[in-house]
Amino acid sequence: MQRNKIRFCMFAIAIAAAGTARASSGDAWQQFATEVEGKCKQAARASIEFPHAVVDPFGSEHYGIALVTGKPKGANGFVSYFCAYDKQTKEVELGSEIETDEMRILPDE
């Protein structure tokens, strides 16, 4: 009886590991990064003209993370926002505006 429990547990662990490996494939991470980029740019369009996003390819355990930069609507210069994408609900939130000059980075565009 004890051996059957051990075999069952080993089988269950093997199945779970196989599912995790498949879900973590390069294509899945690329799709995730594309989704985070799109949702974060969309959220920033209310404040930024032509937003540019740099996405953390994996994010944290619970969130996708991006830095969205662009020209503020109706103003000069560049600003950035940190964007958090909830992996479970697929909702995004932007942090407060950060002047890009203070961070010493500018987008390529």
N, C-alpha and C positions, 0 to 999 in steps of 0.2 A: 504494500500500500504506500509506504514512504517513497519507494522508487518511482511509482506512478506520479506522485505529487511533484517530485523533483523533475521528472521528464516533462510534465505539463508546464512547470515554471520555466524550464529551459526553452521549450517550444514557444511559449508566450513571449519571452524576452527576444528570441530570434525574430519572430514576426514583427515585434515593435521596432527593433533595430532596422530591419529591412524597410519598413514604412518610413522611418525617420531619414534614412539615407536617400530614398527616392524623393521625399519632400524637400530635401536640402540640395537637390541637384543644381548645377549651374544655370540651367534654363529657368528653374523655379525662382532662384535668387534674382536673375535678370528681370523676370516678370514682376517680382516684388518691387525692385528698385524703380522700374518704369511706372508702376502704379503709385508709389510714394511720390515720385517726381511730378506726375500729372496732377495728383490731388493737391500737393503743396503749391504748385504754380497756380492752380485754379483758385485756391484760397487767397493767395497773395495778389491776384489781379485786381482786387478792390483797392489796393494801395500802391501797387507797383505797375509801371508800364513795362511790358515785355520781360517778365521775371525769368531769371536764370536760376536753376536749382542744382546744388551739389548734394548728392545723396550718399549717406553711409550705406554701403552695399548690403549690410546685414541688419543694421539697427541694434536695438537692445532686445532683451527677452520679450518685452511687451510692446515696443514701439519701433516704427520706422522713423528715421531722423534725417532731416535735410536742412541745408542752409540755403535760403532763397534770397537772391540779391537782384537789385534793379534800380531804375530811376523812379523816385517817388512821383506820383501823379501831381502835376501842378507845381513841381519844385525842381531845383537843380541838384546835382550830385548823385550819390548812390546810397541806398540803405539796404540793410539785411534783416531778415527775420529767421529765427530758428523755427522749424516746423516739426511737430510731433504727429505721427500717424499711428493711431491705435490699431494694432494688428488684428484684434478681435472684432471691434465694431466698425473698422475702416473709416473712422471719423478723423479729421485733422484739426489741429489747433496751432495758431501762430503765437509766438512769443511777442514781446514788445519790440518796437523799431530800434535798430542799432545803426548808428552812423558808420558806414563802411570805412571812412577815413580813419576812424579810431582803431579799426581792426587791421588796417594796412593791407587790405585785399581788394581787388576789383575783378569783376567778371571779364572773360575773354571777349565778350560781345561789345 
